[in-house]
Amino acid sequence: MAPTLPQQPLRTALVQNAAGADPQANLDWLAAHWPERGSIDLIALPEVFAFRGGDEESRAAAAPLDGPLGRWLAAQAVRANAWVLAGSVLERDGDRIYNTSLLFDRAGDLAASYRKMHLFEARLESGRTIRESDVYRPGDRPVLAMIDSWCCGLSICYDVRFPELYRHYAGEGASLLLIPANFTQRTGRDHWETLIRARAIENQCFVLAPDQCGANPHTRCRSHGHSLAFGPWGELLATAADEPTVLRVTLDPQLLISTRQRIPALEHRRM
């Protein structure tokens, strides 16, 4: 069965911030740069937009989804009359902590949540190892959600290196892939744009990838910035530099139709 394509354009805002260790300061910056009511359909925040710190600080900051941060996000969705993708929050569920993406609808209700399935690990040139599994448990399922008439696949940062997740979403009818991130500057220079563009081209989907910028105040590890929006042909729709900013881009469903008619690759899958 052919997937149902979206029926109307989607006005989006990709927020690129430089989160520090003071959650209130981070939220105050976001609130000051929040799109005006009625101007945007989807506001997409990056991974760990509300807090960045070390492992112990992250454990201490983790909270249930219905806590103050969840209520703040719900209020911001109502304020803008827009969907809000909270790129990721530090979710505490009993004694477990997850890196979790949240999607709120225009009424401020939690429409979907996705726990990061692939946890980042890297050995730095300094010899230091970064390992998310020291803090987080991995999620165990992909999550699709409807934003108005747009079928969207949820993911977070390091997931982008695992194309099978996005192939699953495309096979289930996704038109938009959401990849909020906190991509490191070193790997970002070499891989960020290539990976994001590849996920758009191979799945003939739009991709929105809001990224963090600036340095983690505890680890001093710098994030890449350069938030991206790509169309289903792999065309660059918007890009940021490495400073805090808000990108606005409207997604046109006619680009999906023309791309998939030109090369019907999704119909030719054999695996």
N, C-alpha and C positions, 0 to 999 in steps of 0.2 A: 504494500500500500504506500502510495506517495505521501510524504510528510505534508502537513498543513503549513503553508507559508504565512508569515505575518501579513496583516492586512493594511497596516498604516506605519508611517515612519516612527522611529523612536528617537526622541531628543535626549541625548545623554551628556553627563558631565563627569569627567574623570578627575578626581582630586588627588594631587601629588603633594604629600606633606612630609615633614621631617620630624617625626615623633621623637620625643625625649622621654625622660623618666617621670615627668609630672603629668599625670593624666588630665588634670583640670586645665593646664596650660595648652595641652594638645587639643582638647575639646573646644576651648575658647577660640583657638586659631581656626578650627574648622567652622565653628558657628559664624565667625566674622567673614568667612569666605563662602558661606552657603548660598546656593543659587536662590534667586527670588522666587516667590510662590508662583506656580503656574508656568514657569519658563522652561522646565526640564521634566522629562518623564522618568529618568533613571539617574540617580547620583551614585557613582561607584567609588568607594574608598579603597586604599591599598591594604595589604596585610599589616597586622599589628599597628593600625593607625592611631590607637589611643595610648599605647605604651610600648617603649623599647628599653630594655635593660639586660642585666645578666640573668643567669639561670635562677639564682635564689630570688631575685627581685620578681622575675616572671612567675615563679611559684606563688609568691606572696600576693601578687596582683590578680591571679586567676579568681574568677567568681562565677556563680551560676548565671545562666542566660537571662533570668528574670530580675537581675540586680540593677543597680543604678545606671550602668552603661546601656543595658538593654532598654531601659525606660527612656534614656536620653535619645537613643537612636529612633525609637518609636515616635517621640515628640518631634524630632527633626523631619521625619517623613511626613507627618501631618503638617508641619510648618511649611514645607515646600510643596505639599500636595504631589509628592513624587515617590516612586519606589526608591529604596535605599539599599545598596549592597554594602554591608559592613564587611570589608575585605577579610579581616579576621579579628577575632577577639580571643582572649585567654579564658577558655571555658573550664570551670571546675564542676565535675560531676562525681560527687562523693570524694574518693581519694584519687580520682583520675583527672588529668588535665589534657585538654584537647586544643588544637589550633583550629578554630571554627569560624567559618564564613556564615553570615546571617543575611537574609533577605527580608526586608519589611515592605509591606504594601503601602498604598497611599493613605490608608486609614491608620497606619501605625501598627498593624498586626503582623506577627512573625509568620511569613509565608513559607520559608524554607530554611534549613540549616544544613551545612556540609562540614564534616570533620575531615581535615587534611589527611589524605590517605598515604601519601609518600612523604616521609620525613627527611629533611635535608641533612646531609653529612658531607663535609669537605675537610681536606687536610691543607692548611694554608702553607704558603712558602716559608713562613716563620717556624713551621713545625707544629703549630697549634692546630687542634682539631675542633671544628664546630659540629655538634651532633644534636639535632633537635630531639632525638629519642631520649636524651638525658632528662628532658622535662615532659615531653608530650607522649601520649598514646596515639597510635595511628587510627584514623577512621576506617570503616570497613565497607563503605558503599558509595557509589556515585549518586548524585542528586540532580534531577532535572526540575525546573520550575517554569511556570508561565508568568511572564511580565507583559501584561496586556495580551496581545496576540502573539508574542514572541516566545518560542520555546528555547530555554537557556540551559546550558550545562555549567554547573558550578565546579570550581577547582581553586587551588591556591599555589602560587609560586612554583616550588620544585616539582609539582605535578606536571608542569609543562614538558618535562623531559620524558614523559611516559605517554607516547602517542596513542596507545590503546585505549586510554581513558576517553580521549576526545573522539576516537573512532566509534566508541560505544555511544557517545552522545549524538554524533551525526547519524548513526544507525537508528536512534530512537526519535529522530526528527528535529534535532536542535538546529536553530538558525543563528544563535548567538552563543559564543563561548566566553565565559568570564574568568579571568586569570589575574586577580589581585595579587600583588607580590611585594616582597622586600628583598629584591635581588641584589647580591653583593656587587660592588663596583668592579672587582676583578673579573668575575665570570660574566658580568653584564656587558663589559666591553666586547667580549668575544662571542657570546652566545645569545644574549637577550633578544635582539631584534630578529635574528635568524630563526630562533625557536618559535617566537610568537607568529611570525609570518608563515612559517611552515604549517602550524596548526590551522591557520586560516585557509591556506591553499589546499591542503590535502583533504579538508573536511568541507570546503566550499561554504564556510560560515564567516560571519562577522566575529571579530575578537576584540574585546576590551581588556586592557591590561594596565590598570593604575598601579604605579610603583612608588615605593618610598624613596626619599633622597636624604642627603645628609648623613651624619655619623651616629651610630649607637653610642649613647653617652657612657655606657659601661665598658663595652668591648672596643670602642673606637673603630669598629669595622664600618666602612662607608657603604651606603647603598647607592645603586646605579642611577635612580631616577629614570628619565627618558620614558615616561609613560607612553603607551601606544594604543592606537585604534587602527585596525586593519579591516578591509573589505574582503568579500569571499573570493575575489580574483587575486588576492594578495596585495591589493593597492593600499598604500599608506594614506589613511584618512586624517590622522592627527598625531603629533609627537611633541613631547616636552623636552626641555633641557634638563639640567640637574639641580634646579631650584624649586621651591614650593610654588605650585601654580594650579590652576583649574583649566582643563581642556574641555571645550564643548564641540560635540560632533553629532550630526543627525544621521541615523542609519536608515537607508532607503531600501525597502524590500524589493524594489525593481532590480537592484544589483544582484540579489540572490537569484531571481528568475533568469536574468540574462546570463549569469555565470553558469548556472546549472543547465541551461539550454545549450550553451556554447560547447561545453564539454560535460556530458552527463556521466561523470565518473562515479557518482554515488550509486547510479543504477547498474554499473558494471562490476560491482564488488563480487568476489567469489569466496571471500573468507570473512 
